[in-house]
Amino acid sequence: MTRNVVYQRSSIIPFLFISQIAQRIRIFPLIFLLLSTVPVWFAAEIMSSQIVRAYTARVDLIIDRLPDENYETTLRRAEATARAAAQRSFDQDILATDVSIIVSVQSYGAIAPILSLEVSRPQWRSRPDTQRWATYFKTARSLLFFEKTPTNSPTLAPINTVAPPAQPAKTPPVPGAAPPPSEPSANPANQPQ
């Protein structure tokens, strides 16, 4: 059995005009809720503090091996260089929360990383020690030819940066002109021929 029931728009309000106003009153809260979220969100963003965006400062350094310098001395110079670079990076940029420094050494034409320093600002503030936070590359000693003596190390030809002297242009001989002065002979005058 089914029952058919006819619902009137409003049993309390018999007038059609008032019934249409009631329907509009139900739609108004929905529109109000949708449109009021944008100003509320905008006001919340203005009043709240902004999030600080931090990042990692990356530095790549290359130092040259000094003549007659052993591996340990080069390693101490690399540590001092990394320490100065880390401190400078934290001092210059207040948004940097981490520092990543790679120190490479150039020796007899070969370049290899010798240490990597990765440290955060709180770690560096509590203990600014390069040896504590550095990662040392074990193969750098052999890659940079520290195990060999300088006489056994590969020799590189010096790079000639000076242009060779210009040769004077040869002029064709003019008939009837005096011959040009002769060039000195390969044998000096005081040597027998």
Helices and strands as residue ranges (DSSP letters): H 16-47, E 55-64, H 71-92, E 96-107, E 110-120, H 121-126, H 130-133, E 134-136, H 140-143
